[in-house]
Amino acid sequence: MSTELRFHVSLAKAVEPAVMHVVEAGAVIVREHVVDQMEPGPTRTGITYPIPGTGASYTASAPGQPPAVREGRYVASWKSTPAVRNGDFVRARAYTDLMVDGWVLGDLLEHGTIRMLPRPHVRPGMEAARADVEALLVSASRHAPVTNPSRLLGPG
């Protein structure tokens, strides 16, 4: 599961070092907002399970809530990549590659399965990050004004 920030090369040529920084920083911002959807997270209202051998319990997320954090491995698996030039675009990604039974856990949680309804957190994280990434772009664009930064951002 990943989300990508990309900017067209026409902007990148004018201010390539700044664009590389913005794209890379933007991926970090998106990763932080995706993680923030889960942790500390709202009070979960799903089923409460005992944690074996501890005497403690764990409340899972209900359908429609972001995934609950039990051990933190999924949250810790979220990373961001450095910005790279790829064809006509400069790209960086926020992603997780944590696998469960051959599937990317983020895909299973975000979109659901036959047995589990979705626990959205990536799309809401991207939406929450949008204003911060746009502000970063506007700040960096002082050398090459951009009249509508929203047009330059989009889902990967």
Secondary structure, DSSP 8 states (H G I E B T S, - for coil): -EEEEEEEHHHHHHTHHHHHHHHHHHHHHHHHHHHHHHTT-S---S-EEE-TTTS-EEE---TTS----SSSHHHHT-EE---EEETTEEEEEEE---EETTEEHHHHHHH--SSS-----HHHHHHHHHHHHHHHHHHHGGGS--S-GGGG----
